[in-house]
Amino acid sequence: METQKESGGEGDRRQWWWCWALASTGQLVWGISSIKRGYAGDSRFMPLKAFAVASLFVGSAASASFAAIRASGIHKVEDLVQLGTSIRTGLGVPTRTPEE
């Protein structure tokens, strides 16, 4: 019988943030190498290549952000809301209350 930890369920608390960090690094390296290589070929495809390289940098930033969030122990939206409340309290900003 497979336990919840083995099946990858809610009880699985292994840290997989390093996979996201590795993906971010790979995208960043690929983007930098694409810029250094320059462009050789039909000039009509230059906008496509520029979009592809920009997408690598945006994807790298998104992957790095997700890795940082996962590495800091934030696993649910409630954790992120609690962190925001803690930061606002520490800065002395009044808490947000929903208007009725």
All heavy atoms as an XYZ file, in Angstrom:
760
protein
N       0.831     -1.169      0.000
C       0.000      0.000      0.000
C       0.885      1.245      0.000
O       1.829      1.373      0.753
C      -0.899     -0.023      1.224
C      -1.834      1.126      1.290
S      -3.000      0.811      2.619
C      -3.996      2.216      2.427
N       0.560      2.187     -0.856
C       1.360      3.385     -1.012
C       0.904      4.449     -0.017
O      -0.282      4.725      0.108
C       1.183      3.898     -2.446
C       2.171      4.928     -2.842
C       2.024      5.239     -4.318
O       0.885      5.415     -4.783
O       3.042      5.315     -4.982
N       1.855      5.034      0.697
C       1.499      6.073      1.654
C       1.372      7.420      0.945
O       1.765      7.568     -0.200
C       2.563      6.188      2.759
O       3.783      6.624      2.166
C       2.748      4.872      3.483
N       0.849      8.381      1.665
C       0.648      9.702      1.092
C       1.986     10.352      0.749
O       2.109     11.028     -0.251
C      -0.123     10.563      2.079
C      -0.668     11.826      1.472
C      -1.566     12.559      2.446
O      -1.557     12.275      3.634
N      -2.323     13.490      1.936
N       2.997     10.116      1.566
C       4.316     10.689      1.308
C       4.907     10.119      0.028
O       5.504     10.831     -0.760
C       5.237     10.440      2.491
C       6.582     11.110      2.335
C       7.368     11.010      3.612
C       8.714     11.638      3.443
N       8.802     12.979      3.907
N       4.731      8.825     -0.200
C       5.284      8.199     -1.399
C       4.517      8.592     -2.654
O       5.069      8.663     -3.739
C       5.282      6.679     -1.248
C       6.228      6.173     -0.176
C       5.979      4.712      0.141
O       5.007      4.151     -0.395
O       6.752      4.148      0.909
N       3.235      8.865     -2.524
C       2.421      9.169     -3.697
C       2.523     10.632     -4.123
O       1.948     11.015     -5.121
C       0.948      8.833     -3.410
O       0.454      9.678     -2.395
N       3.252     11.442     -3.367
C       3.402     12.848     -3.734
C       2.223     13.690     -3.308
O       1.956     14.721     -3.889
N       1.498     13.264     -2.301
C       0.323     13.993     -1.827
C       0.689     15.171     -0.958
O       1.809     15.680     -0.984
N      -0.268     15.615     -0.167
C      -0.091     16.790      0.677
C       0.995     16.580      1.728
O       1.621     17.518      2.165
C      -1.426     17.126      1.355
C      -1.461     18.484      1.983
C      -1.355     19.612      0.973
O      -1.849     19.457     -0.150
O      -0.757     20.639      1.318
N       1.230     15.337      2.124
C       2.236     15.071      3.138
C       3.657     15.109      2.618
O       4.607     15.023      3.368
N       3.843     15.245      1.318
C       5.167     15.259      0.714
C       5.792     16.636      0.897
O       5.387     17.595      0.279
C       5.049     14.914     -0.771
C       6.394     14.700     -1.430
O       7.407     14.687     -0.707
O       6.426     14.537     -2.661
N       6.783     16.729      1.769
C       7.401     18.024      2.061
C       8.834     18.105      1.534
O       9.643     18.858      2.046
C       7.398     18.280      3.568
C       6.028     18.453      4.123
C       5.466     19.747      3.621
N       4.121     19.933      4.132
C       3.265     20.760      3.614
N       3.579     21.464      2.576
N       2.068     20.874      4.108
N       9.172     17.324      0.528
C      10.512     17.419     -0.047
C      10.682     18.777     -0.699
O       9.747     19.350     -1.213
C      10.743     16.321     -1.076
C      10.829     14.946     -0.428
C      11.044     13.918     -1.461
N       9.763     13.773     -2.174
C       9.577     12.978     -3.192
N      10.553     12.272     -3.666
N       8.401     12.892     -3.779
N      11.880     19.273     -0.680
C      12.164     20.598     -1.236
C      12.564     20.470     -2.700
O      13.621     19.945     -3.021
C      13.280     21.270     -0.429
C      12.947     21.453      1.025
C      11.766     22.377      1.228
O      11.643     23.394      0.562
N      10.880     22.012      2.133
N      11.717     20.970     -3.577
C      11.986     20.927     -5.014
C      12.291     22.309     -5.567
O      12.304     22.515     -6.770
C      10.787     20.334     -5.757
C      10.681     18.863     -5.541
C       9.854     18.231     -4.664
C      11.439     17.848     -6.176
N      10.044     16.883     -4.720
C      11.019     16.615     -5.644
C      12.441     17.862     -7.136
C      11.565     15.405     -6.051
C      12.981     16.655     -7.537
C      12.547     15.444     -6.994
N      12.576     23.291     -4.724
C      12.856     24.635     -5.204
C      14.115     24.679     -6.042
O      14.247     25.509     -6.934
C      12.953     25.627     -4.045
C      14.021     25.314     -3.049
C      13.880     24.592     -1.901
C      15.389     25.687     -3.125
N      15.073     24.499     -1.257
C      16.030     25.170     -1.990
C      16.144     26.419     -4.044
C      17.379     25.352     -1.752
C      17.496     26.602     -3.801
C      18.096     26.077     -2.663
N      15.054     23.768     -5.784
C      16.304     23.783     -6.539
C      16.066     23.455     -8.011
O      16.832     23.897     -8.881
C      17.331     22.835     -5.919
C      16.881     21.401     -5.850
C      16.220     20.798     -4.826
C      17.030     20.416     -6.868
N      15.948     19.498     -5.139
C      16.442     19.219     -6.397
C      17.610     20.407     -8.129
C      16.410     18.059     -7.153
C      17.578     19.239     -8.872
C      16.980     18.086     -8.371
N      15.004     22.702     -8.328
C      14.677     22.445     -9.737
C      14.302     23.742    -10.443
O      14.697     23.973    -11.589
C      13.520     21.455     -9.843
S      13.918     19.794     -9.356
N      13.543     24.592     -9.748
C      13.163     25.877    -10.326
C      14.377     26.776    -10.470
O      14.504     27.521    -11.451
C      12.089     26.538     -9.465
C      10.787     25.826     -9.576
C      10.298     24.868     -8.737
C       9.820     25.980    -10.613
N       9.078     24.433     -9.186
C       8.761     25.103    -10.336
C       9.747     26.782    -11.742
C       7.649     25.011    -11.144
C       8.635     26.687    -12.554
C       7.602     25.808    -12.247
N      15.279     26.736     -9.505
C      16.507     27.536     -9.583
C      17.377     27.068    -10.748
O      17.965     27.880    -11.470
C      17.277     27.451     -8.270
N      17.435     25.768    -10.952
C      18.208     25.218    -12.067
C      17.586     25.616    -13.410
O      18.302     25.988    -14.351
C      18.279     23.696    -11.950
C      19.136     22.966    -12.971
C      20.593     23.381    -12.816
C      19.010     21.467    -12.778
N      16.263     25.582    -13.490
C      15.576     26.006    -14.716
C      15.837     27.478    -14.991
O      16.075     27.878    -16.144
C      14.078     25.747    -14.598
N      15.814     28.292    -13.957
C      16.083     29.722    -14.110
C      17.499     29.961    -14.625
O      17.714     30.761    -15.537
C      15.886     30.422    -12.775
O      16.272     31.758    -12.862
N      18.444     29.251    -14.053
C      19.834     29.397    -14.479
C      20.008     28.976    -15.933
O      20.689     29.652    -16.709
C      20.753     28.559    -13.570
O      20.552     28.963    -12.220
C      22.201     28.737    -13.945
N      19.383     27.865    -16.296
C      19.473     27.390    -17.680
C      18.895     28.387    -18.671
O      19.487     28.639    -19.731
N      17.748     28.972    -18.342
C      17.137     29.964    -19.232
C      18.002     31.215    -19.327
O      18.150     31.791    -20.417
C      15.746     30.333    -18.732
C      14.729     29.249    -18.948
C      13.396     29.588    -18.325
O      13.334     30.293    -17.323
N      12.331     29.091    -18.919
N      18.585     31.640    -18.221
C      19.431     32.820    -18.225
C      20.677     32.592    -19.075
O      21.044     33.432    -19.905
C      19.816     33.201    -16.800
C      20.613     34.493    -16.637
C      19.781     35.676    -17.105
C      21.027     34.670    -15.195
N      21.316     31.448    -18.919
C      22.513     31.122    -19.700
C      22.167     31.030    -21.188
O      22.914     31.535    -22.041
C      23.157     29.810    -19.191
C      24.208     29.291    -20.153
C      23.742     30.029    -17.816
N      21.045     30.409    -21.514
C      20.614     30.281    -22.901
C      20.340     31.664    -23.508
O      20.714     31.952    -24.641
C      19.388     29.391    -22.976
C      18.963     28.980    -24.347
C      19.602     29.189    -25.525
C      17.780     28.261    -24.679
N      18.898     28.663    -26.552
C      17.764     28.082    -26.064
C      16.726     27.769    -23.932
C      16.736     27.430    -26.722
C      15.711     27.109    -24.590
C      15.721     26.931    -25.962
N      19.699     32.539    -22.748
C      19.426     33.894    -23.226
C      20.701     34.687    -23.461
O      20.844     35.362    -24.483
N      21.647     34.607    -22.534
C      22.916     35.326    -22.683
C      23.696     34.791    -23.878
O      24.255     35.565    -24.660
C      23.736     35.251    -21.379
C      23.061     36.090    -20.290
C      25.163     35.731    -21.602
C      23.658     35.920    -18.916
N      23.727     33.474    -24.038
C      24.464     32.914    -25.176
C      23.803     33.287    -26.499
O      24.483     33.490    -27.502
C      24.593     31.398    -25.043
O      23.345     30.776    -25.244
N      22.477     33.411    -26.509
C      21.780     33.821    -27.729
C      22.112     35.268    -28.089
O      22.246     35.606    -29.264
C      20.268     33.678    -27.554
O      19.909     32.336    -27.414
N      22.234     36.118    -27.081
C      22.595     37.511    -27.342
C      24.026     37.611    -27.851
O      24.312     38.322    -28.811
C      22.413     38.362    -26.068
C      20.931     38.600    -25.814
C      23.130     39.692    -26.193
C      20.647     39.361    -24.551
N      24.935     36.887    -27.219
C      26.343     36.940    -27.628
C      26.555     36.391    -29.033
O      27.413     36.869    -29.762
C      27.212     36.163    -26.635
C      27.458     36.911    -25.360
C      28.470     36.177    -24.525
C      28.851     37.014    -23.334
N      29.942     36.411    -22.575
N      25.771     35.378    -29.383
C      25.912     34.750    -30.698
C      25.480     35.705    -31.803
O      25.958     35.618    -32.928
C      25.071     33.474    -30.736
C      25.393     32.569    -31.855
C      24.690     31.249    -31.722
N      23.995     31.157    -30.437
C      22.898     30.473    -30.225
N      22.356     29.802    -31.187
N      22.328     30.436    -29.048
N      24.564     36.596    -31.489
C      24.084     37.540    -32.491
C      23.064     36.884    -33.398
O      22.492     35.842    -33.099
N      22.836     37.508    -34.533
C      21.840     36.991    -35.453
C      22.434     36.869    -36.844
O      22.988     37.827    -37.376
C      20.604     37.888    -35.489
C      19.522     37.329    -36.358
C      18.747     36.270    -35.915
C      19.305     37.823    -37.630
C      17.772     35.737    -36.713
C      18.323     37.287    -38.430
C      17.557     36.247    -37.964
O      16.596     35.702    -38.758
N      22.325     35.709    -37.408
C      22.754     35.481    -38.784
C      21.592     34.811    -39.508
O      21.060     33.813    -39.057
C      23.983     34.591    -38.822
N      21.183     35.401    -40.585
C      20.073     34.823    -41.315
C      19.200     35.899    -41.916
O      19.600     37.061    -42.037
N      18.013     35.509    -42.277
C      17.063     36.412    -42.906
C      16.620     37.490    -41.918
O      16.214     37.190    -40.793
C      15.857     35.612    -43.396
C      14.993     36.391    -44.355
O      15.279     37.587    -44.573
O      14.026     35.815    -44.879
N      16.696     38.743    -42.339
C      16.370     39.841    -41.436
C      14.885     39.884    -41.078
O      14.505     40.511    -40.098
C      16.787     41.169    -42.056
O      16.060     41.397    -43.254
N      14.048     39.208    -41.849
C      12.618     39.197    -41.525
C      12.321     38.435    -40.242
O      11.288     38.631    -39.627
C      11.816     38.579    -42.677
C      11.834     39.454    -43.931
C      11.109     38.773    -45.034
N      11.887     37.586    -45.418
C      11.480     36.694    -46.301
N      10.309     36.811    -46.869
N      12.246     35.665    -46.605
N      13.228     37.548    -39.830
C      13.011     36.753    -38.624
C      13.628     37.385    -37.372
O      13.555     36.819    -36.292
C      13.562     35.343    -38.815
C      12.829     34.561    -39.855
C      13.499     34.064    -40.958
C      11.473     34.329    -39.729
C      12.815     33.355    -41.922
C      10.795     33.613    -40.688
C      11.462     33.124    -41.796
N      14.238     38.553    -37.511
C      14.864     39.206    -36.360
C      13.865     39.521    -35.252
O      14.171     39.285    -34.080
C      15.583     40.479    -36.824
C      16.366     41.148    -35.744
S      17.607     40.031    -35.098
C      17.986     40.807    -33.571
N      12.662     40.029    -35.541
C      11.707     40.265    -34.442
C      11.333     38.976    -33.701
O      11.142     38.986    -32.486
C      10.485     40.865    -35.134
C      11.014     41.456    -36.393
C      12.151     40.561    -36.802
N      11.262     37.875    -34.408
C      10.946     36.593    -33.780
C      12.057     36.176    -32.824
O      11.795     35.729    -31.711
C      10.724     35.515    -34.843
C      10.421     34.122    -34.314
C       9.094     34.116    -33.570
C      10.410     33.123    -35.441
N      13.319     36.339    -33.270
C      14.426     35.972    -32.399
C      14.493     36.901    -31.184
O      14.752     36.456    -30.069
C      15.753     36.017    -33.138
C      16.872     35.646    -32.191
C      18.142     35.311    -32.826
C      19.084     34.895    -31.720
N      20.430     34.803    -32.090
N      14.235     38.192    -31.383
C      14.253     39.133    -30.258
C      13.176     38.761    -29.246
O      13.410     38.805    -28.028
C      14.048     40.558    -30.767
N      11.996     38.378    -29.734
C      10.930     37.955    -28.836
C      11.319     36.682    -28.086
O      11.060     36.551    -26.886
C       9.632     37.728    -29.616
C       8.500     37.266    -28.772
C       7.826     38.148    -27.949
C       8.111     35.935    -28.772
C       6.784     37.723    -27.144
C       7.073     35.495    -27.978
C       6.402     36.397    -27.162
N      11.958     35.740    -28.777
C      12.368     34.485    -28.140
C      13.400     34.731    -27.041
O      13.315     34.147    -25.952
C      12.930     33.530    -29.188
N      14.367     35.605    -27.296
C      15.396     35.901    -26.293
C      14.777     36.636    -25.107
O      15.079     36.338    -23.944
C      16.554     36.710    -26.917
C      17.517     37.208    -25.853
C      17.303     35.861    -27.931
N      13.885     37.585    -25.380
C      13.206     38.289    -24.288
C      12.372     37.319    -23.456
O      12.317     37.426    -22.228
C      12.325     39.404    -24.849
N      11.742     36.347    -24.102
C      10.958     35.344    -23.384
C      11.841     34.496    -22.476
O      11.411     34.099    -21.383
C      10.224     34.442    -24.369
O       9.294     35.179    -25.105
N      13.065     34.237    -22.901
C      13.991     33.492    -22.040
C      14.306     34.273    -20.768
O      14.348     33.707    -19.675
C      15.283     33.171    -22.798
C      15.189     32.053    -23.823
C      16.478     31.994    -24.645
C      14.939     30.724    -23.142
N      14.516     35.578    -20.910
C      14.822     36.385    -19.729
C      13.611     36.513    -18.805
O      13.749     36.443    -17.585
C      15.346     37.758    -20.137
C      16.759     37.719    -20.638
C      17.046     37.982    -21.964
C      17.806     37.402    -19.795
C      18.344     37.941    -22.429
C      19.110     37.350    -20.246
C      19.379     37.615    -21.576
N      12.431     36.694    -19.368
C      11.223     36.784    -18.539
C      10.964     35.449    -17.838
O      10.622     35.403    -16.658
C      10.011     37.223    -19.395
C       8.714     37.084    -18.627
C      10.195     38.647    -19.873
N      11.132     34.344    -18.571
C      10.957     33.017    -17.974
C      11.964     32.753    -16.876
O      11.646     32.133    -15.855
N      13.170     33.225    -17.078
C      14.206     33.060    -16.057
C      13.845     33.819    -14.782
O      13.999     33.295    -13.668
C      15.548     33.557    -16.606
O      16.529     33.537    -15.603
N      13.340     35.021    -14.939
C      12.934     35.807    -13.766
C      11.758     35.147    -13.046
O      11.720     35.109    -11.810
C      12.567     37.229    -14.188
N      10.812     34.615    -13.800
C       9.661     33.954    -13.188
C      10.085     32.686    -12.447
O       9.624     32.426    -11.323
C       8.626     33.615    -14.258
N      10.961     31.907    -13.044
C      11.439     30.682    -12.391
C      12.235     31.001    -11.134
O      12.101     30.325    -10.115
C      12.309     29.872    -13.356
O      11.574     29.461    -14.470
N      13.052     32.039    -11.196
C      13.834     32.429    -10.016
C      12.915     32.919     -8.901
O      13.150     32.617     -7.722
C      14.840     33.511    -10.393
N      11.876     33.656     -9.250
C      10.928     34.131     -8.240
C      10.216     32.962     -7.566
O      10.061     32.929     -6.346
C       9.887     35.052     -8.874
O      10.506     36.171     -9.433
N       9.782     32.001     -8.366
C       9.103     30.832     -7.806
C      10.050     30.034     -6.918
O       9.653     29.561     -5.852
C       8.547     29.954     -8.928
C       7.588     28.919     -8.447
C       6.302     29.261     -8.105
C       7.983     27.596     -8.320
C       5.409     28.305     -7.647
C       7.105     26.636     -7.868
C       5.811     26.999     -7.533
N      11.307     29.895     -7.345
C      12.287     29.176     -6.524
C      12.502     29.891     -5.194
O      12.586     29.241     -4.145
C      13.611     29.047     -7.275
N      12.572     31.215     -5.225
C      12.776     31.971     -3.986
C      11.585     31.829     -3.051
O      11.752     31.679     -1.830
C      13.019     33.448     -4.311
N      10.386     31.854     -3.610
C       9.186     31.691     -2.780
C       9.145     30.310     -2.159
O       8.874     30.150     -0.973
C       7.923     31.969     -3.611
C       7.810     33.463     -3.886
C       6.673     31.466     -2.913
C       6.724     33.826     -4.851
N       9.431     29.283     -2.951
C       9.401     27.912     -2.424
C      10.515     27.688     -1.402
O      10.314     27.010     -0.400
C       9.536     26.893     -3.554
C       8.390     26.901     -4.547
C       7.113     26.460     -3.921
N       7.162     25.040     -3.658
C       6.159     24.333     -3.193
N       5.017     24.920     -2.941
N       6.286     23.063     -2.965
N      11.692     28.268     -1.637
C      12.813     28.074     -0.711
C      12.568     28.768      0.625
O      13.062     28.321      1.657
C      14.102     28.595     -1.333
N      11.783     29.846      0.611
C      11.517     30.567      1.853
C      10.432     29.909      2.693
O      10.139     30.369      3.791
C      11.126     32.012      1.549
O       9.888     32.052      0.878
N       9.819     28.838      2.192
C       8.842     28.096      2.975
C       7.403     28.499      2.720
O       6.516     28.079      3.452
N       7.156     29.311      1.715
C       5.791     29.707      1.387
C       5.209     28.653      0.460
O       5.702     28.447     -0.645
C       5.765     31.101      0.733
C       6.278     32.130      1.725
C       4.375     31.452      0.250
C       6.453     33.505      1.151
N       4.173     27.961      0.934
C       3.581     26.873      0.156
C       2.127     27.122     -0.211
O       1.598     26.469     -1.083
C       3.679     25.550      0.929
C       5.094     25.159      1.211
N       5.962     24.752      0.234
C       5.794     25.127      2.366
C       7.139     24.478      0.769
N       7.065     24.704      2.067
N       1.482     28.067      0.475
C       0.075     28.352      0.207
C      -0.120     29.854      0.123
O       0.719     30.628      0.585
C      -0.806     27.799      1.334
C      -0.799     26.285      1.431
C      -1.745     25.824      2.498
C      -0.975     25.764      3.797
N      -1.710     25.269      4.922
N      -1.233     30.264     -0.448
C      -1.549     31.687     -0.552
C      -1.688     32.296      0.836
O      -1.282     33.440      1.063
C      -2.841     31.887     -1.384
C      -3.252     33.347     -1.404
C      -2.650     31.378     -2.795
N      -2.221     31.533      1.771
C      -2.381     32.034      3.130
C      -1.032     32.400      3.750
O      -0.931     33.368      4.504
C      -3.102     31.009      4.019
C      -4.562     30.810      3.672
C      -4.764     29.848      2.504
O      -3.829     29.090      2.156
O      -5.856     29.873      1.917
N       0.004     31.619      3.440
C       1.344     31.931      3.935
C       1.828     33.268      3.383
O       2.435     34.069      4.093
C       2.338     30.839      3.536
C       2.027     29.494      4.157
O       1.342     29.464      5.203
O       2.475     28.472      3.598
N       1.545     33.531      2.114
C       1.954     34.778      1.483
C       1.180     35.966      2.062
O       1.759     37.026      2.301
C       1.733     34.686     -0.025
C       2.412     35.723     -0.900
C       3.911     35.711     -0.693
C       2.087     35.470     -2.351
N      -0.109     35.775      2.317
C      -0.917     36.836      2.925
C      -0.400     37.146      4.336
O      -0.294     38.317      4.732
C      -2.405     36.436      2.950
C      -3.225     37.397      3.790
C      -2.958     36.360      1.542
N      -0.070     36.115      5.075
C       0.452     36.301      6.435
C       1.795     37.044      6.392
O       2.048     37.928      7.215
C       0.614     34.953      7.117
C       1.027     35.044      8.561
C       1.142     33.667      9.184
O       1.237     32.661      8.484
N       1.153     33.633     10.504
N       2.632     36.736      5.429
C       3.907     37.433      5.281
C       3.682     38.905      4.954
O       4.342     39.782      5.513
C       4.745     36.776      4.180
C       6.069     37.452      3.842
C       7.025     37.335      5.024
C       6.663     36.850      2.595
N       2.738     39.189      4.059
C       2.420     40.573      3.717
C       1.911     41.359      4.907
O       2.285     42.518      5.122
N       1.058     40.718      5.707
C       0.546     41.366      6.918
C       1.672     41.659      7.895
O       1.725     42.733      8.491
C      -0.519     40.472      7.586
O      -1.553     40.203      6.638
C      -1.107     41.130      8.812
N       2.585     40.722      8.027
C       3.716     40.903      8.931
C       4.608     42.055      8.465
O       5.073     42.861      9.281
C       4.524     39.606      8.994
O       5.678     39.781      9.760
N       4.832     42.155      7.168
C       5.666     43.240      6.633
C       4.984     44.586      6.846
O       5.619     45.558      7.264
C       5.978     42.999      5.140
C       6.923     41.806      4.985
C       6.579     44.244      4.496
C       7.132     41.363      3.564
N       3.680     44.647      6.567
C       2.946     45.897      6.750
C       2.959     46.327      8.219
O       3.109     47.508      8.525
C       1.507     45.749      6.259
C       1.389     45.649      4.757
C      -0.038     45.433      4.327
N      -0.905     46.553      4.656
C      -1.064     47.631      3.899
N      -0.411     47.730      2.767
N      -1.872     48.595      4.267
N       2.807     45.386      9.138
C       2.829     45.697     10.566
C       4.210     46.199     10.970
O       4.331     47.161     11.726
C       2.454     44.455     11.390
O       1.167     43.999     10.970
C       2.427     44.760     12.867
N       5.245     45.564     10.456
C       6.617     45.978     10.776
C       6.948     47.366     10.263
O       7.735     48.095     10.867
N       6.351     47.770      9.153
C       6.590     49.099      8.595
C       5.707     50.162      9.229
O       5.880     51.352      8.974
C       6.346     49.081      7.079
C       7.333     48.272      6.253
C       6.874     48.208      4.808
C       8.721     48.875      6.344
N       4.737     49.731     10.038
C       3.840     50.671     10.686
C       2.688     51.128      9.801
O       2.040     52.120     10.095
N       2.433     50.409      8.724
C       1.330     50.749      7.831
C       0.061     50.117      8.392
O       0.072     48.955      8.801
C       1.614     50.198      6.404
C       0.460     50.492      5.477
C       2.903     50.782      5.872
N      -1.041     50.868      8.426
C      -2.273     50.278      8.963
C      -2.734     49.088      8.118
O      -2.539     49.061      6.911
C      -3.290     51.412      8.905
C      -2.668     52.523      8.154
C      -1.219     52.243      8.002
N      -3.355     48.137      8.782
C      -3.830     46.946      8.065
C      -4.981     47.298      7.159
O      -5.734     48.233      7.403
C      -4.285     45.849      9.065
O      -5.330     46.396      9.853
C      -3.138     45.410      9.953
N      -5.116     46.520      6.110
C      -6.201     46.733      5.167
C      -7.449     46.026      5.681
O      -7.417     44.854      6.014
C      -5.852     46.167      3.802
C      -4.734     46.901      3.138
C      -4.510     46.332      1.773
N      -3.429     47.043      1.090
C      -3.036     46.771     -0.117
N      -3.599     45.812     -0.801
N      -2.071     47.463     -0.668
N      -8.546     46.755      5.698
C      -9.821     46.142      6.080
C     -10.773     46.286      4.915
O     -10.847     47.352      4.287
C     -10.398     46.828      7.328
O     -10.522     48.218      7.079
C      -9.518     46.602      8.543
N     -11.515     45.248      4.607
C     -12.463     45.347      3.501
C     -13.590     46.316      3.834
O     -14.085     46.339      4.955
C     -12.984     43.922      3.334
C     -12.648     43.219      4.596
C     -11.498     43.941      5.219
N     -13.948     47.142      2.843
C     -15.047     48.086      3.049
C     -16.371     47.366      2.922
O     -16.537     46.509      2.091
C     -14.957     49.204      2.013
C     -13.703     50.056      2.165
C     -13.663     51.164      1.127
O     -14.714     51.471      0.550
O     -12.576     51.701      0.914
N     -17.296     47.742      3.790
C     -18.596     47.077      3.778
C     -19.642     47.928      3.112
O     -19.640     49.064      3.005
C     -19.023     46.749      5.193
C     -18.082     45.740      5.798
C     -18.525     45.332      7.182
O     -19.741     45.156      7.402
O     -17.670     45.224      8.045
